[in-house]
Amino acid sequence: MKILRYVTGSLIILVILACDAFFCQTLFLKWFYLLIAAVFFALLRLATASTNLDRMLSFKAASITLVGFCALLSVSLNREIYLDIAVAWALQSFFVTLLLAKYFEGEEIDD
């Protein structure tokens, strides 16, 4: 199973490098496609996870990637509102992670 993961990861990296070499795009589009691929793989992991901890970690990975996407939009469009959205999303993701961790440990959720 580990070998399959290494081969799949290597193929993904090779595809990204090949697309970078053959398609002359702006830096924004390169990062945009990379972040879209990261969200896709995080959501795929979320759908196929076998344990609750794996689901929580894949949700966290998707949230961090979406924060990066909002920051990329903020810089490229020169609008601060997207950066505010990124900070709010990061805080919400942090609190959800804390709540899920407490829930999975079996502790009571306090105020």
C-alpha positions as CSV (number, residue, x, y, z in Angstrom):
1,M,0.0,0.0,0.0
2,K,2.9,2.4,0.8
3,I,4.4,1.8,-2.6
4,L,1.1,2.7,-4.3
5,R,1.0,6.0,-2.4
6,Y,4.6,6.8,-3.4
7,V,3.9,6.0,-7.0
8,T,0.7,8.1,-7.0
9,G,2.4,11.0,-5.3
10,S,5.3,10.8,-7.8
11,L,2.9,10.8,-10.7
12,I,1.1,13.8,-9.4
13,I,4.3,15.7,-9.0
14,L,5.4,14.8,-12.5
15,V,2.1,15.9,-14.0
16,I,2.4,19.2,-12.2
17,L,5.9,19.7,-13.4
18,A,5.0,18.7,-17.0
19,C,2.0,21.2,-17.0
20,D,4.3,23.9,-15.7
21,A,6.9,23.2,-18.4
22,F,4.5,23.0,-21.4
23,F,1.9,25.6,-20.5
24,C,3.1,29.2,-20.0
25,Q,0.7,30.6,-17.5
26,T,0.7,33.4,-15.0
27,L,1.9,32.7,-11.5
28,F,-1.6,33.3,-10.2
29,L,-3.0,30.5,-12.4
30,K,-0.2,28.1,-11.4
31,W,-1.0,28.6,-7.7
32,F,-4.7,28.5,-8.4
33,Y,-4.5,25.1,-10.1
34,L,-2.2,23.8,-7.4
35,L,-4.6,24.9,-4.7
36,I,-7.6,23.4,-6.5
37,A,-5.8,20.1,-6.8
38,A,-5.0,20.2,-3.1
39,V,-8.6,20.8,-2.1
40,F,-9.7,18.0,-4.4
41,F,-7.3,15.5,-2.8
42,A,-8.2,16.6,0.7
43,L,-11.9,16.2,-0.1
44,L,-11.2,12.8,-1.7
45,R,-9.4,11.8,1.5
46,L,-12.3,13.1,3.5
47,A,-14.7,10.9,1.6
48,T,-12.6,7.8,1.8
49,A,-11.3,8.1,5.4
50,S,-11.8,5.1,7.6
51,T,-11.5,6.8,11.0
52,N,-12.8,10.0,12.5
53,L,-9.2,11.2,13.1
54,D,-8.5,10.9,9.4
55,R,-11.7,12.8,8.5
56,M,-10.7,15.6,10.9
57,L,-7.2,15.9,9.5
58,S,-8.5,16.0,5.9
59,F,-11.0,18.6,6.9
60,K,-8.2,20.6,8.4
61,A,-6.1,20.2,5.3
62,A,-9.0,21.4,3.1
63,S,-9.6,24.4,5.4
64,I,-5.9,25.5,5.3
65,T,-5.9,25.2,1.5
66,L,-9.0,27.3,1.3
67,V,-7.4,29.9,3.5
68,G,-4.4,30.0,1.1
69,F,-6.8,30.4,-1.8
70,C,-8.5,33.4,-0.1
71,A,-5.1,34.9,0.5
72,L,-4.1,34.4,-3.1
73,L,-7.3,36.1,-4.2
74,S,-6.6,39.0,-1.9
75,V,-3.1,39.6,-3.3
76,S,-4.0,39.1,-6.9
77,L,-7.2,41.2,-6.9
78,N,-5.8,43.8,-4.4
79,R,-8.8,43.6,-2.1
80,E,-8.5,43.3,1.6
81,I,-11.9,41.7,2.1
82,Y,-10.6,38.3,1.0
83,L,-7.8,38.5,3.6
84,D,-10.5,39.2,6.2
85,I,-12.4,36.1,5.0
86,A,-9.2,34.0,5.2
87,V,-8.6,35.1,8.8
88,A,-12.2,34.3,9.8
89,W,-12.1,31.0,8.0
90,A,-8.8,30.1,9.8
91,L,-10.3,31.0,13.2
92,Q,-13.4,29.0,12.5
93,S,-11.4,26.0,11.4
94,F,-9.3,26.2,14.5
95,F,-12.3,26.2,16.8
96,V,-14.0,23.3,14.9
97,T,-10.8,21.3,15.2
98,L,-10.7,21.9,18.9
99,L,-14.4,20.9,19.3
100,L,-13.9,17.8,17.2
101,A,-10.8,16.7,19.1
102,K,-12.7,17.1,22.4
103,Y,-15.6,15.2,21.0
104,F,-13.5,12.3,19.7
105,E,-11.7,12.0,23.0
106,G,-15.0,11.7,24.8
107,E,-14.7,14.8,26.9
108,E,-17.5,17.2,27.6
109,I,-17.5,20.4,25.6
110,D,-17.3,23.4,28.0
111,D,-18.1,27.0,27.3
